[in-house]
Amino acid sequence: MHRLFLLHLLTVLSAPVVGQKAGNMAPEFHPRMTWESCTADKKCVTQNGSLVMDANWRWIHSGHQTCLENGTWAPSLCPSPSTCTSNCAIESFGYSDYGINPHSGSLTLKYSNWLTEYATGNGARLFMLKDKDTYEIFKLLNKEVTFDVDVGGAGGLGCGLGANLYFVGMESDGGKGRWLNNTVGAAYGTGYCDSGCPRTGHFIEGNANINNWITNIPWVTNDQSQSGTGTLGSCCSEISVFNVNYISTSFGAHTCNSNKSPFTCEGSKCGGVDAPPNFTTKGPCDFEGCTMNPYRMGDKEFFGPGKKVDTNKKFTVVTQFITDDSTDTGILVEIKRFYIQNGTRIENSKSQIEGLSGNSLTSDFCMTQKLVFIEEDTFSANEGFKGVGDALRNGLVMVISIVDDRRNNMKWLDGTLGSGKGGERGSCATNKVEDPKELWGNHSKESVTFARIRVGAIGSTI
């Protein structure tokens, strides 16, 4: 990899980016990542997919000058959105230098990657490609998603970090066909969106998102990243199949109140992750979602080191999207989860919260959860299960990531967030929850491995 690129990886941050044109330091090479497509007769066919790093993790530059450094756009290169868009390119990514070397359908992601004595790269967000210019679109209604996971046990992916396999309503070409200024598209990992309507994207709608740019989000304490927020955000539905570290796990669904996906929001109307905390549920999407976390549901002995699903060992995750008539055209009625470990099937934990029963996501469960936890029902307000079913039917892009959380230090997954019922999400509530400033560069051994990803008819992947 070109050394200059390595030196500028300090600009790495957890913010979605829509790139405009490719740099010329080195060619882009996508590492192969196989997965399996399975039919009802349990015949699985290997698909030769590949992975592409989110444009967010790439050096943005004009020649040898950096366009964004220390969270600040270079005034000489970016005096206006149009000039910045014209001047700045996103560079190819060095996957092997970053430790991303999929093999036989297995992918290991390290949180912290030492690249040179000057530069460290933290976290990663990758998308599954169908070919070099197109994301694979997964239509999951009446289907199941299965994969093997290793979070490294008690010495592995700890408090304050999270690994995720999820699906979002991105465009298959990364926005290249929709926005004329975007000439690279999916080949360079552009077009990210999610239910948080993130405004941290460097480019939105094909233009640099520099208007009203705020460096280092002020309502996030101890934030030493090179992040920032612009005026525009990128929104779409999100199906969180698996959020995990060795302490806790969660799965859920988040919908939007627009039939278009993705779509753009502006300023405080975006709500979500980049608005102050009191605005988090006020955007055009259901950022909070309807979710299932066994610890939050009162079963503190179900998931974790030495527990029923033992994170000291590898295990298999199965998620099913069940319709009313068991067809691909039916109505979504349930999102079901179970695990397999040491050859034994483990059903998802049942809720132990008074007034809230069940161990899967249904329309009734989601509405009752909001009532019991005394939360605003943004899930139903954004079309609820109907919206989730539509997103699954239309097709979504697979995302695999390992990240920190500048906003609340991953407390939504493994700590305590809020008070009363539903506030406790994991045992990190009684331990130190590390903030990203302390995580960066100090956790090079923490990793997650995803392997044998299978997608197919209900009951076909196991």
Disulfide bonds with the S-S distance in Angstrom:
Cys38-Cys44 2.08
Cys67-Cys88 2.08
Cys78-Cys84 2.10
Cys159-Cys428 1.93
Cys193-Cys236 2.17
Cys197-Cys235 2.22
Cys256-Cys285 2.01
Cys265-Cys270 1.98
Cys290-Cys366 2.01
